[in-house]
Amino acid sequence: MKFKTKTEEIKYLRVKLKRYKKLSFYDELTELFNRRKLERDLKKLCYDFKRYKHRFIMVMMDIDGFKKINDTKGHLEGDKVLKNLARVIKNSIRITDRAYRPSGDEFIVLLPHSNIVSAKRVITRIEKDCQVELSYGAGAGKKPKELLNMLDKKMYEDKRRK
């Protein structure tokens, strides 16, 4: 690509850089944050929890029977379900909370300066407006990987109880 001036080239490169930065932290389908951003944010929240006693809650959820939706109704319908759930999550959390889609049909919400009661309120709001059945795990911890593993187990225990 040819540019008439260095200013035009710099402007073009800035626009491209902005786009690539966004892509590096966002899930394009749902417009939620992605796994890379989750890992960074969770590491910071765990650090603040250990050092300053700043409480937070992490809610992990996934869609029950999502594979069946994709298999019977098609992937475009599955994408619509994911987008709708992302919209519901965004509308159910505070401006200071963060929502992520780390992979597949899994969603995570980080609730800084919150407790389990607040997390239950968020879960109730999400369940009220979403059109699918969800399984949840919620809690807090000082080590990101341990917290992710613990909530993953809680979420699958919730799934088995249904």
C-alpha positions in Angstrom: 0.0 0.0 0.0 1.4 3.4 -1.0 0.9 6.5 1.1 1.3 10.1 0.0 2.7 11.2 3.3 4.2 9.7 6.5 1.2 11.2 8.4 -1.2 9.1 6.3 0.9 6.0 6.9 1.0 6.6 10.7 -2.8 7.2 10.8 -3.4 4.0 8.9 -1.0 2.0 11.1 -2.7 3.4 14.3 -6.1 2.2 13.0 -4.7 -1.2 12.3 -3.0 -1.4 15.7 -6.2 -0.5 17.5 -8.1 -3.2 15.6 -5.4 -5.9 16.4 -5.3 -4.9 20.1 -9.1 -5.3 20.3 -8.9 -8.7 18.6 -6.2 -9.8 21.1 -8.6 -9.4 24.0 -12.1 -9.9 22.6 -14.1 -12.8 21.4 -15.3 -11.7 18.0 -18.6 -13.7 18.1 -19.9 -12.5 21.5 -17.9 -9.3 21.9 -17.0 -10.4 25.4 -13.4 -10.6 26.6 -11.5 -13.7 25.7 -9.3 -16.2 27.6 -6.1 -14.1 27.3 -7.9 -11.2 28.9 -9.4 -13.4 31.6 -6.0 -14.8 32.6 -4.6 -11.3 32.9 -7.5 -9.9 34.9 -7.9 -13.0 37.1 -4.2 -12.9 38.0 -4.5 -9.2 39.1 -7.7 -9.9 41.1 -6.0 -12.8 42.9 -3.0 -10.7 43.6 -5.2 -7.9 45.0 -7.1 -10.5 47.1 -3.9 -11.9 48.6 -2.2 -8.5 49.2 -5.0 -6.1 50.0 -7.8 -8.4 50.9 -9.9 -7.0 48.0 -12.7 -9.6 47.7 -14.0 -10.8 44.4 -16.2 -13.6 43.2 -15.8 -15.6 39.9 -18.8 -17.2 38.3 -18.2 -19.9 35.8 -21.1 -21.2 33.7 -21.8 -23.2 30.6 -24.8 -24.0 28.5 -26.4 -27.4 29.2 -26.9 -29.5 26.1 -25.2 -27.0 23.8 -23.8 -29.8 21.6 -27.3 -30.9 20.9 -28.3 -27.4 19.8 -25.4 -27.4 17.3 -26.2 -30.9 16.1 -29.9 -30.6 15.7 -30.4 -26.9 14.7 -27.0 -26.1 13.2 -24.0 -24.0 14.1 -25.6 -20.7 13.0 -28.4 -21.3 15.6 -25.7 -22.2 18.1 -24.0 -18.9 17.4 -27.3 -17.1 18.0 -27.6 -18.8 21.4 -24.1 -17.7 22.4 -24.6 -14.1 21.3 -27.9 -14.0 23.1 -26.4 -15.3 26.3 -23.5 -12.8 26.0 -26.1 -10.0 25.7 -28.0 -11.2 28.7 -24.8 -11.5 30.8 -23.7 -7.9 29.8 -27.1 -6.6 30.8 -27.0 -8.5 34.1 -23.8 -7.2 35.6 -22.5 -3.9 36.9 -20.2 -1.7 34.9 -17.3 -2.7 37.1 -17.8 -6.4 36.5 -16.2 -8.2 33.6 -17.6 -11.0 31.3 -15.6 -13.4 29.3 -16.1 -16.2 26.8 -12.9 -18.3 27.2 -14.0 -21.1 24.9 -16.9 -22.9 23.4 -20.1 -22.6 25.5 -18.3 -21.6 28.6 -18.7 -18.1 30.1 -17.0 -16.4 33.1 -18.0 -13.3 35.1 -15.6 -11.6 37.5 -17.3 -9.6 40.2 -14.7 -7.4 42.0 -15.6 -6.2 45.5 -18.4 -8.8 45.7 -19.5 -11.7 47.8 -21.4 -14.9 47.1 -24.8 -13.2 47.8 -24.1 -10.7 45.0 -23.0 -13.6 42.7 -26.3 -15.4 43.4 -28.2 -12.2 42.4 -26.3 -12.0 39.1 -27.0 -15.7 38.4 -30.7 -15.1 39.1 -30.8 -12.2 36.7 -29.0 -14.2 34.0 -31.3 -17.2 34.4 -34.4 -15.0 34.3 -33.5 -13.6 30.8 -31.6 -16.3 29.1 -33.4 -18.9 26.9 -31.2 -21.9 27.8 -30.4 -24.0 30.8 -27.1 -23.2 32.5 -24.8 -24.9 35.0 -22.8 -22.8 37.5 -19.8 -22.7 39.8 -19.0 -19.7 41.9 -16.3 -18.8 44.4 -13.0 -17.0 45.1 -9.4 -17.9 45.6 -5.8 -16.7 45.8 -4.4 -18.8 42.8 -6.0 -18.4 39.4 -5.4 -22.0 38.2 -6.7 -23.5 41.4 -9.8 -21.3 41.3 -10.5 -22.2 37.7 -10.2 -25.9 38.5 -12.4 -25.6 41.6 -15.1 -23.8 39.8 -15.0 -26.2 36.9 -15.7 -29.0 39.3 -18.5 -27.1 41.0 -20.1 -26.4 37.6 -20.0 -30.1 36.6 -21.4 -31.0 40.0 -24.3 -28.6 39.3 -24.7 -30.2 35.9 -24.9 -33.7 37.4 -27.5 -32.7 39.9 -29.9 -31.7 37.1 
